[in-house]
Amino acid sequence: MYQVIGKRTPQINSVDKVTGAAKFSPDIRLTRMLYGKTLKSTHPHARIVKIHTHKARKLPGVMAIITGADIPNNEHIVGSYGAGDFSVLTTDKVRFIGDEIAAVAAVDEETADAAVALIEVEYELLPATFTVEDALKPGTYPIHEKKAESRQVVAGDVARGLAEADYVLEETFKTQTMEHVPPETESVVAEYDGSLMRVWAGTQVPYWDRVILSRIFDLPMSRVRVMVPFNGAPMGGRDIYRFLFIGAALAWKTRRTVRMVRNREEEFTCTTVRQSYNFHMKFGVKRNGKLTAMSCETTIDAGAYISWAHSLGQSQGHLFSSIYKNPNIRYIYTPVYTNNCYGGPMRGFGNAEVNFAIESMMDMIAEKLNMDPVQLRLKNAIEPNYKTPIGWKIRGCALKECIQRADEEIKKGFTPRADPKKVRGIGLACGVHWSGWRVGFNSIVRRTGYSTPEEVYNQNPHSPYITVKDGKVRWRLGFSDVQQVMDSDASSSIVVVNEDGSLIIHPSEPDMGQGSYTVLAMIAAEELGVKLENIQVRSLDTDSGTFGWGAYASRTTFVAGRAVQDAAREAKKALAKIASESLGTAPEELEFRDERIYTKSDPNTYVSFADAAFRSYSARGGKVLIYKGSCDPDSIVPDDMGHGSIAEAYAFIALWLIPPTP
Amino acid sequence: MTLHTERIYRVTIKVNDQPYEVGVGAGETLREVLRDRLGFTSVKHGCESGACGACTVILEGRAVQSCLLLAVEADGKSILTLEGLSSSDGQLHPLQRAFVESGATQCGFCTPGMIMTAKALLDEKSAPTTEEIKEAMQGNLCRCTGYIKIIEAIKSLASGR
């Protein structure tokens, strides 16, 4: 049925990877580059009293030394739910070892390192906290002015569900901090010539970076360009990363090209981690295995800054509610600040952690009920065309099939030992994940960095977003009445058909090695019948205008893929019209395959795809063959209780584990 | 210009059959010279401590971590980087082709180091077992593939060429 889809296809850019032609951000060499290095805190918690840079400035070859004070809009660059507590360079107090407070641009790396070593900082040491337990004790020295709030995902009546249960299991699970250890460390090449800012970086979210850069440096987006070369597997760690903005700040200050690459020690120290969690779960179940209630109280070791902690907690609440049928859900999560490294997304965005706890609970319940863990899961598993109590619209779902298949594989591959004293472990777990993520980022925070007009006024009294009326600061008319919640999860694309029938695709998300460019090319190849070797996917460049939310949440195939399909179908319509004029066949009767456009009823009546394309370029009044496409999935932004459906499609998983035969 | 160099050492190294004469500092690593000075960007900066293998090149027939060698140690020696593996008319080496066809690349960052180590192995042992492949490759880390396709790619050439 499909010509291209479903067929084993090497990545379209893997030849570049095996020849060394593939250039990652740290491989970019431009003339007269400067090299940047940062000064990090060596204390977990300390007030910055004064930063002395005079000795460092005297070093020959030092071109600039900056602190947060040198950056126009240094504060509030990122933070979930408007709690934008993170700056490009920290100015008030350092909150973890690795917190960056100054940066140097110099003629070479050695000079930059030497200059950093000459910067002297007067710190007032403060008590530091390293565990959630300590942070929750009354009287602990605060890390931020306000503690992070608890939030929740709730449906039904958990108290009643627990009361109705024949058995209630209550357990606590802890998961550990993890590092991404990306093969390519954080890096950025940034340049600013006084007019245009250009940034090359292995980012996952170039359009996010652009809006933040535009905000930081008061530049219209037309003067900010973010480009993503080959990208060495950030795995969630470069979903808005500070190093990129520091590099841009050095470029902005020096009006030069600045290259910054983290060494491995900095990568471990300064970059986001997968946070540790504490899950306190309470499940109610009937004797026959049917769940009556699921409750969980989670604390998140958010570390020094809020970062993505609120979003991670909410995501876990969604996942908690969406594997098993059960009307009574309560997921309450509290990010807790500590002086550990701050967290961020990492492979699964909270799923692996909460799933471990949920599935452990299910196994323990099965044991208590003396029930096959497979049967327990089958009894409760979500089915197709089901709306979960928090509103996830499940359309397709093969969870039960997956569980049954896992069960078959375990039974096939495992024989218990005769000796009851020798055990071999087998295991099964199931879960769910999303393909897309419509979570309603706050549009005011995105555009201004702040969540109140007073905060904007304090930063810039002349901000275009505010007015002062009767002595009170307000959002300007027409700005605040825009919906506060961004209700989009869109991707887009441009497909260009060249005169020779070859294609160029401009994507809206960068490939991070997962092969998304290959997927986009395959989709275009399938729609238009063009060979893969004649399709190029350009590496992400925000100047293309193909806006997309970013490479995260497993969204690129499902959302960006359909944007390419949309553009390719527009191209197909136009070329069908051209071919139809040539062949005398109605456009509906035409088939696109093997780089030909032929009549379905008589394949020998055809024009080559290339000839049809050329015709458009060479004829009077011919159309330029540039087609745009977009896709915004049919999902629903969650409300304050977490009710909504964040993706249009959800993937269900069952994993099984059997030991190798001895 | 390096800040702390008291003396410059003139070294001659052959890279991909081409001789280069470079003035290096005593503390400069071979990795720095190959990548930063001579522009062979396939030689990656991964850890600078010999743990990840991303900087692997072939020196006098042996796979080495170029971040652990001083440039002066390579004086008079012959080095092969990934850039020198394809033929002069651009034909892929069988190892490169195998990596493409087996799906052994994802982000591609570890790929140069993987291919160089694999080449050194296959030059020494034309038919390594899976265990021998794993042992030879254990100094090259990959965060994407889970290694299985990389081993398959190498194994596909392991019946002698």
Boltz contact constraints between the chains, C-beta under 6 A:
constraints:
  - contact:
      token1: [A, 10]
      token2: [B, 100]
      max_distance: 6.0
  - contact:
      token1: [A, 10]
      token2: [B, 101]
      max_distance: 6.0
  - contact:
      token1: [A, 14]
      token2: [B, 100]
      max_distance: 6.0
  - contact:
      token1: [A, 14]
      token2: [B, 105]
      max_distance: 6.0
  - contact:
      token1: [A, 15]
      token2: [B, 100]
      max_distance: 6.0
  - contact:
      token1: [A, 17]
      token2: [B, 105]
      max_distance: 6.0
  - contact:
      token1: [A, 17]
      token2: [B, 108]
      max_distance: 6.0
  - contact:
      token1: [A, 17]
      token2: [B, 111]
      max_distance: 6.0
  - contact:
      token1: [A, 18]
      token2: [B, 96]
      max_distance: 6.0
  - contact:
      token1: [A, 18]
      token2: [B, 99]
      max_distance: 6.0
  - contact:
      token1: [A, 18]
      token2: [B, 100]
      max_distance: 6.0
  - contact:
      token1: [A, 18]
      token2: [B, 111]
      max_distance: 6.0
  - contact:
      token1: [A, 19]
      token2: [B, 86]
      max_distance: 6.0
  - contact:
      token1: [A, 20]
      token2: [B, 42]
      max_distance: 6.0
  - contact:
      token1: [A, 20]
      token2: [B, 82]
      max_distance: 6.0
  - contact:
      token1: [A, 20]
      token2: [B, 83]
      max_distance: 6.0
  - contact:
      token1: [A, 20]
      token2: [B, 112]
      max_distance: 6.0
  - contact:
      token1: [A, 22]
      token2: [B, 108]
      max_distance: 6.0
  - contact:
      token1: [A, 27]
      token2: [B, 41]
      max_distance: 6.0
  - contact:
      token1: [A, 110]
      token2: [B, 2]
      max_distance: 6.0
  - contact:
      token1: [A, 110]
      token2: [B, 3]
      max_distance: 6.0
  - contact:
      token1: [A, 111]
      token2: [B, 3]
      max_distance: 6.0
  - contact:
      token1: [A, 114]
      token2: [B, 3]
      max_distance: 6.0
  - contact:
      token1: [A, 183]
      token2: [B, 109]
      max_distance: 6.0
  - contact:
      token1: [A, 183]
      token2: [B, 110]
      max_distance: 6.0
  - contact:
      token1: [A, 183]
      token2: [B, 143]
      max_distance: 6.0
  - contact:
      token1: [A, 184]
      token2: [B, 109]
      max_distance: 6.0
  - contact:
      token1: [A, 230]
      token2: [B, 108]
      max_distance: 6.0
  - contact:
      token1: [A, 232]
      token2: [B, 107]
      max_distance: 6.0
  - contact:
      token1: [A, 232]
      token2: [B, 109]
      max_distance: 6.0
  - contact:
      token1: [A, 233]
      token2: [B, 107]
      max_distance: 6.0
  - contact:
      token1: [A, 233]
      token2: [B, 143]
      max_distance: 6.0
  - contact:
      token1: [A, 233]
      token2: [B, 144]
      max_distance: 6.0
  - contact:
      token1: [A, 264]
      token2: [B, 47]
      max_distance: 6.0
  - contact:
      token1: [A, 513]
      token2: [B, 106]
      max_distance: 6.0
  - contact:
      token1: [A, 513]
      token2: [B, 107]
      max_distance: 6.0
  - contact:
      token1: [A, 513]
      token2: [B, 144]
      max_distance: 6.0
